[in-house]
């Protein structure tokens, strides 16, 4: 018994009650939780039509976080975001600024389940799924977020503004710098806007260098 405890006992001040420490929620535990929670999620009707959920891919401690809209057919089949033609274009866009999807980059979507027929996400679906995205962002703590497409931009910025009006400026989400650009699937259908997307990437690279 320590001298301190002996003295306390002699003074009639024992037993000495100690407050238990709250369990520390580590980053690793956080990822385990979300990787279990997302496949089990039934918060909206999309769970009835999905093949599987699509959480995200890449470096879980990345400086760069790219956020799209929702999984497509191939993503739903394979469980990984941006694996079709839009994914190839995204990989090329990343390579153009010296990045790759598994090196200091994390890629995910606002929705973790595919809307049937690749229709636009419903507001309720976005609202129900957003907590998963917010959890990912809090775990990754990226230096820069790139919101790709209207739904990602409007969800994160809580805005109904157009992509055109949101591009070219530095926004903030939860204190983190955020830049808006076009979704790769949109660029496949609108080739002239690839030049604008390149401008966004150059802006993003300069912004990252200044952080």
C-alpha positions in Angstrom: 0.0 0.0 0.0 1.4 3.4 -0.9 2.2 6.0 1.8 -0.5 8.2 0.4 -3.2 5.5 0.9 -1.9 4.8 4.4 -2.3 8.4 5.4 -5.8 8.6 3.8 -6.9 5.5 5.7 -5.6 6.8 8.9 -7.6 10.0 8.3 -10.7 7.9 7.6 -10.8 8.9 4.0 -10.7 5.5 2.3 -11.8 3.9 0.2 -10.5 6.3 -2.5 -13.0 6.3 -5.3 -11.6 7.0 -8.8 -13.6 8.2 -11.8 -13.4 5.7 -14.6 -12.1 7.1 -17.8 -14.5 7.3 -20.7 -13.5 4.8 -23.4 -11.5 6.5 -26.1 -13.1 6.2 -29.5 -10.1 5.7 -31.7 -10.0 6.4 -35.4 -9.6 2.7 -36.1 -12.7 2.0 -34.0 -14.6 4.7 -35.9 -13.8 3.0 -39.2 -14.8 -0.4 -37.9 -18.2 1.1 -36.8 -19.0 2.7 -40.1 -17.9 -0.3 -42.1 -20.4 -2.3 -40.1 -23.1 0.4 -40.0 -23.3 1.2 -43.7 -23.9 -2.4 -45.0 -26.6 -2.9 -42.3 -28.3 0.5 -43.0 -32.0 0.4 -43.8 -32.7 4.1 -43.1 -34.2 4.7 -46.5 -35.9 2.6 -49.2 -32.7 2.2 -51.3 -31.6 -0.8 -49.2 -34.4 -2.8 -50.8 -33.0 -2.5 -54.3 -29.2 -2.4 -53.8 -26.9 -5.2 -54.5 -24.4 -4.0 -51.9 -23.4 -0.7 -50.3 -20.5 1.4 -51.6 -18.7 3.0 -48.7 -15.6 4.4 -50.4 -12.1 3.6 -51.5 -8.6 4.9 -50.9 -6.3 6.2 -48.1 -8.3 6.6 -44.9 -5.9 9.3 -43.8 -5.9 11.2 -47.1 -5.3 14.9 -47.6 -7.6 14.8 -50.6 -11.2 13.8 -50.4 -13.3 13.5 -53.6 -17.0 13.2 -53.1 -19.5 12.2 -55.8 -23.2 11.7 -56.0 -24.2 8.0 -55.8 -23.1 4.6 -57.0 -24.0 3.5 -60.5 -24.6 0.0 -61.8 -21.0 -1.1 -61.8 -20.3 0.4 -58.4 -23.4 -1.4 -57.0 -22.1 -4.7 -58.5 -18.5 -4.3 -57.3 -18.9 -2.3 -54.1 -16.4 0.3 -55.1 -17.0 3.9 -56.3 -16.1 5.2 -59.7 -15.2 1.9 -61.5 -16.9 2.5 -64.9 -16.1 5.0 -67.6 -16.6 7.9 -65.1 -14.1 6.2 -62.9 -11.5 6.0 -65.7 -12.0 9.7 -66.4 -11.6 10.5 -62.7 -8.4 8.4 -62.6 -7.1 10.4 -65.5 -8.1 13.7 -63.8 -6.2 12.6 -60.7 -3.1 11.6 -62.7 -3.1 15.0 -64.4 -2.4 16.7 -61.0 0.0 13.9 -59.8 -2.5 11.9 -57.8 -3.9 8.3 -57.8 -6.9 6.9 -56.0 -5.0 4.9 -53.4 -2.2 7.4 -52.6 -3.3 10.2 -50.3 -6.7 10.2 -51.9 -10.1 9.0 -50.7 -13.1 8.7 -52.9 -16.7 8.3 -51.9 -20.3 9.4 -52.7 -23.0 11.2 -50.8 -25.2 8.1 -51.1 -23.9 4.7 -50.3 -26.6 2.8 -52.2 -27.5 3.0 -55.9 -30.8 4.8 -56.8 -32.7 2.5 -59.2 -32.0 3.3 -62.8 -29.4 5.8 -61.7 -32.2 8.3 -61.1 -31.4 11.5 -59.1 -31.3 11.0 -55.3 -34.4 12.0 -53.4 -34.0 14.6 -50.6 -35.0 12.1 -48.0 -32.4 9.7 -49.2 -29.7 12.3 -49.0 -30.8 13.3 -45.5 -30.8 9.7 -44.3 -27.4 8.9 -45.8 -25.6 12.1 -45.0 -24.6 11.1 -41.4 -22.5 8.3 -42.9 -20.7 10.8 -45.1 -20.2 13.2 -42.2 -18.7 10.4 -40.2 -16.3 9.6 -43.0 -15.2 13.2 -43.2 -14.6 13.4 -39.5 -12.5 10.3 -39.6 -10.4 11.2 -42.6 -10.0 14.9 -41.6 -8.8 15.8 -45.2 -7.0 19.0 -45.9 -9.2 19.6 -49.0 -12.6 18.4 -50.2 -13.5 18.2 -53.9 -17.3 18.1 -54.3 -18.0 16.6 -57.8 -21.3 17.4 -59.2 -24.5 19.2 -58.2 -25.7 16.9 -55.5 -22.4 16.6 -53.7 -21.9 20.4 -53.8 -25.5 21.3 -52.8 -25.5 18.7 -49.9 -22.2 19.8 -48.4 -22.8 23.5 -48.8 -26.5 23.3 -48.0 -27.2 25.3 -51.1 -29.4 25.1 -54.2 -26.9 27.1 -56.3 -25.7 25.8 -59.7 -22.3 24.3 -60.3 -21.4 27.2 -62.5 -22.0 29.7 -59.7 -20.1 27.6 -57.1 -17.0 26.8 -59.2 -13.8 28.8 -58.9 -14.2 29.8 -55.3 -13.0 28.3 -52.0 -15.9 27.2 -49.8 -15.9 25.7 -46.3 -17.5 22.6 -44.9 -17.1 22.0 -41.1 -14.1 24.3 -41.2 -12.5 22.3 -44.1 -11.7 24.0 -47.5 -14.0 22.7 -50.3 -13.8 23.2 -54.0 -16.6 22.4 -56.4 -16.2 20.9 -59.9 -18.2 18.8 -62.4 -18.9 15.1 -61.9 -16.9 12.9 -64.3 -20.1 11.3 -65.6 -21.4 14.7 -66.6 -18.1 15.5 -68.3 -18.4 12.3 -70.4 -21.7 13.8 -71.8 -20.4 17.4 -72.0 -16.9 17.3 -73.4 -16.4 21.1 -73.7 -16.7 21.4 -69.9 -13.6 19.2 -69.5 -11.5 22.4 -69.9 -13.4 24.0 -67.0 -12.8 20.9 -64.9 -9.1 21.2 -65.6 -9.3 24.8 -64.3 -10.9 23.5 -61.1 -8.1 20.9 -60.7 -5.4 23.5 -61.2 -7.2 25.7 -58.6 -7.4 22.7 -56.2 -3.7 21.9 -56.6 -2.7 25.5 -55.9 -5.0 25.6 -52.9 -3.5 22.4 -51.5 0.0 23.8 -51.9 -1.0 26.8 -49.9 -2.5 24.9 -47.0 
